[in-house]
Structures are given as structure tokens and as C-alpha cells.
Amino acid sequence: MKKINNLYWMAALCLLFSCTKQKINVQPAGSSSAQNSKLTQSSPIGDVVGKITVGYQGWFACIGDGSPINAWWHWAPNASQQPSNSNNGIKSWPDMREYTASYQTGFSNLGNGQQPRLFSSYSDQTIDIHFKWMEQNGIDAAALQRFNPNGWEGPVRDAITNKVKIAAEAHNRKFYIMYDVSGWTDMQAEIKADWTSKMSAYTASSAYAKQNGKPVVCIWGFGFDDNNHPWSATRLSIGSKQKVVM
Ligand SMILES: *[C@@H]1O[C@H](CO)[C@@H](O)[C@H](O)[C@H]1NC(C)=O
């Protein structure tokens, strides 16, 4: 009996060793073996693991779009004024062909003679079109960034979140909340409160990304050494009882 046991353990050890060897073989060069065995035990394919996710901000707005923010948000350095050559926050002109709702800017006409109009993320069709593009191009999920919702940006963030949910459901895509802690001094307590009181309700949506049976939440913005991130990463403690996997 003892011999059999020994044989069993030897076989088990061999198996373990060969697994370990295999693991090491698939690991990227340069990382430690302790990290490596963690890597190979990563989660199975789910709504985010093994999928393509894009960051989604939904933060463009125009004066007159009916949004609570009513400004040329992220289109112009001075958001109280039309974007123009002297008030330009645009890095590349968006493809406007599919939007029927758009807003006139102060730029001169485009090279093709068309008016220089821009979209608002607040128009219902905008986010729907973006999720349709995701569907057409094999992009599985959007990580919806959530900036400090307790200030002036809160009402528009809440509205955009609801539009993202509707569009994700309509186009069979996934979405999840990605808190962005930039400039958010009291983020530690306020993220928890916001998740509990508002955002966790979205996990009831069939489109809310789940991984390993749990809703996915991301927190973005640690590791920057600047005034917009005035804390050390050790300040973040989510707590083990919450259903947070990322
Ligand atoms: C931004 O535009 C508004 C409206 O034209 C103007 O009143 C304000 O002075 C401008 N702000 C700056 C910093 O130029």
C-alpha cells in the first residue's frame, strides 16, 4: 500500500513538473516564474477575457443638444464657444456620414464643400451608431469611463450610461463601468457609494459584462505622478464582499 502511495505521489509530482514546464514554455520572456504560474491560471474566456474591448467615453456635447451640460464639451478648449480655428480641441475630424443630428461649428466648410458639423454623444442616435460599428467590426465590449459623477459632470454621465446600456443591448455588445479617478479627490469612498447606489443596477442588463460569473468593474488612473492623482495606490481598498473582479 505504501509503495502504491509512493508511486502515486511520484506520478503526481511528475505531472506537476510537466505542467510547470509547459507553463514556463508559454510564458513571455522576462517575467518571474511566480508571476508566470499566475498568468497561466488566468480566467477562462468570458465577456472580457479573450475578447476585444474598447474604452468608451461618450463625452462629446454641443451647445443646443439638450444635454444637461449644454457646452461644446471636448470639442473646444472654451466649451462655451463654437469650436473654430481659434478654439479648436479636435485631433481628427470624425466621420459624420451616418448622423442625421449634428451641430454647426465655426470652422470654414470642409474640403468637399460640406458644412463643418459635429455630433453630440447626447443624441440618441450617436451611441447607437457607435455600437452598430462595434457590431459590424467584431468589437465585443466597451469599457464606459465614469468620471467623478458628484460634480457638474454627473447628470450627463448618468444619461450617457443609460444610452450605452440601450445601445449595447440593441447591438448585442457588452459594456462595463470603468471608473476614472483623475482629479477625484474622494474617489475611495465615492466610488463605493456610486457603485452601490447607482451603477450596480446596470448589472441586471444582459449587456453588462460578466467574467467568472461576476460583473466586471475597472478602476483607471493609478500610477500617475501628477497633481491630478493626489494619492498613493495603496489608498484603494474595495473590500472582499463586493462583486468586483477587475
Ligand atoms: C469663453 O467663451 C465665453 C463665451 O463667449 C466667454 O464669455 C469667456 O470669456 C470665454 N472664456 C475664456 C477663458 O476665454
The ligand as an SDF file (V2000), in Angstrom:
LIG
                    3D

 14 14  0  0  0  0  0  0  0  0999 V2000
  -15.2310   81.5220  -23.2280 C   0  0  0  0  0  0  0  0  0  0  0  0
  -16.3140   81.9380  -24.0150 O   0  0  0  0  0  0  0  0  0  0  0  0
  -17.2910   82.7020  -23.3230 C   0  0  0  0  0  0  0  0  0  0  0  0
  -18.4640   82.9130  -24.2870 C   0  0  0  0  0  0  0  0  0  0  0  0
  -18.0440   83.5300  -25.4510 O   0  0  0  0  0  0  0  0  0  0  0  0
  -16.6500   83.9570  -22.8160 C   0  0  0  0  0  0  0  0  0  0  0  0
  -17.6140   84.7250  -22.1020 O   0  0  0  0  0  0  0  0  0  0  0  0
  -15.4890   83.6270  -21.9080 C   0  0  0  0  0  0  0  0  0  0  0  0
  -14.8170   84.7790  -21.5110 O   0  0  0  0  0  0  0  0  0  0  0  0
  -14.5280   82.7000  -22.6260 C   0  0  0  0  0  0  0  0  0  0  0  0
  -13.5260   82.2480  -21.6630 N   0  0  0  0  0  0  0  0  0  0  0  0
  -12.2320   82.3700  -21.8700 C   0  0  0  0  0  0  0  0  0  0  0  0
  -11.3460   81.8150  -20.7900 C   0  0  0  0  0  0  0  0  0  0  0  0
  -11.7890   82.8590  -22.8720 O   0  0  0  0  0  0  0  0  0  0  0  0
  1  2  1  0
  1 10  1  0
  2  3  1  0
  3  4  1  0
  3  6  1  0
  4  5  1  0
  6  7  1  0
  6  8  1  0
  8  9  1  0
  8 10  1  0
 10 11  1  0
 11 12  1  0
 12 13  1  0
 12 14  2  0
M  END
$$$$
